[in-house]
Amino acid sequence: MRYRRLGNSDLQVSEISLGSWLTYGVGVEADQARACLDAAFDEGINFIDTANVYGRGAAETFLGEALAGRPRDSYVLATKLYFPMSDTDRGLSRAQVEKQLEASLRRLRTDVIDLYQCHRYDRETPLEETMEALTRTVDSGKVRYLGFSEWPADRIQAALELPNVARFVSSQPQYSLLWREPERDVIPLCAANGIGQIVWSPLGQGVLSGKYHPDRPLPPGTRATSEEMGGFMDRLLQRPVLEAVQRLKPLAAEAGLTLPQLALAWVLREPNVASAIIGASRPSQVVENCGASGVEVDPELFARAEAIIEEALEPA
Ligand SMILES: NC(=O)c1ccc[n+]([C@@H]2O[C@H](COP(=O)([O-])OP(=O)(O)OC[C@H]3O[C@@H](n4cnc5c(N)ncnc54)[C@H](OP(=O)(O)O)[C@@H]3O)[C@@H](O)[C@H]2O)c1
């Protein structure tokens, strides 16, 4: 496993990290979830991403238990706030930052979050209020670094221009061969300002593994067939996308990689990406995906992969 510095922070994060959306505490059995986490540490993953809203606290509670036996300085722990935790608890107001941080610390059984992220931008709260509240979490020692997820470029810029507040070090956008939106504004802006990307759904929720064949039924035991986990995949399961992904298989073979490894290596070719946050429902996926760290792929092969996907995603 290789490690990269996260933005301007002193955090060294593994190129492949492990997330917990839909999976741990929710759709994946606890024993299996624990086995995934163990496999992650065995493979050199040192970076774990979660959020208060994943399973409305259940993912953090699972991780709090599962990580309890490990030295706290042996991993980098990231969580998030913003999405509703109850009918009245949501957003990035000063009161919510204070309340949600305490709740996350309790569930995660720790006294410090390494990376505290705003899950989305909160248009109901003045940016100054959010940034001042976040700065206090850093000053108090309960948070080491700050990040955001899916903030529009103009809001990132506005936060950068505020005086006397802590600086963001990370951005968490969706990024994969199937979703290249961050390349337009967010990556250039972040790269110029010491902010690194930790990217979500780098495998398109499993679609970029090639296991969803356009002419065959959805394979049982996959996210797409799961009642608890499969609700966000419609865009990804369209026939042109699935056909294009099948056409990537020979390219992966040419590179000497599996298709998930090729898809992850593609994400990691971008120097502003510090880590690709994978999900995993079984340990073998963790092991396979970690094989993408440190591989060299000919840029011309990546260009061919991009062209195949671009053609499929073009509006008809
Ligand atoms: N900031 C945000 O708004 C946001 C949003 C979404 C996610 N995230 C973060 O990003 C993390 C990753 O998101 P994601 O789970 O969508 O990522 P992903 O890595 O694109 O998809 C993960 C899923 O793909 C399947 N898979 C993984 N490796 C595979 C392999 N080698 N072969 C075949 N199938 C494989 C597994 O599902 P099955 O085995 O069940 O098919 C796995 O749960 C989340 O856990 C979360 O921490 C953040």
The ligand as an ORCA input file, in Angstrom:
! r2SCAN-3c Opt
* xyz 0 1
  N     -19.647     12.152      0.716
  C     -20.673     11.544      0.209
  O     -21.718     12.148     -0.077
  C     -20.588     10.062     -0.036
  C     -21.558      9.405     -0.798
  C     -21.409      8.037     -1.003
  C     -20.320      7.351     -0.451
  N     -19.408      8.029      0.302
  C     -18.236      7.344      0.904
  O     -17.569      6.579     -0.074
  C     -17.510      5.221      0.338
  C     -17.528      4.322     -0.845
  O     -18.751      4.452     -1.581
  P     -19.321      3.187     -2.341
  O     -19.572      2.086     -1.345
  O     -20.415      3.618     -3.212
  O     -17.996      2.806     -3.207
  P     -17.647      1.802     -4.363
  O     -16.298      1.283     -3.981
  O     -17.828      2.474     -5.675
  O     -18.718      0.621     -4.266
  C     -18.620     -0.317     -3.230
  C     -19.422     -1.565     -3.508
  O     -19.029     -2.149     -4.757
  C     -18.927     -3.568     -4.611
  N     -17.510     -3.928     -4.790
  C     -16.417     -3.380     -4.185
  N     -15.286     -3.940     -4.605
  C     -15.644     -4.877     -5.511
  C     -14.910     -5.795     -6.278
  N     -13.574     -5.852     -6.224
  N     -15.594     -6.619     -7.118
  C     -16.945     -6.577     -7.189
  N     -17.710     -5.727     -6.449
  C     -17.054     -4.881     -5.624
  C     -19.438     -3.907     -3.195
  O     -20.845     -4.078     -3.240
  P     -21.583     -5.513     -3.331
  O     -20.597     -6.587     -3.031
  O     -22.680     -5.417     -2.324
  O     -22.111     -5.557     -4.735
  C     -19.136     -2.619     -2.452
  O     -19.913     -2.427     -1.290
  C     -18.709      5.082      1.276
  O     -18.612      3.972      2.113
  C     -18.655      6.385      2.016
  O     -17.668      6.326      3.033
  C     -19.527      9.363      0.504
*
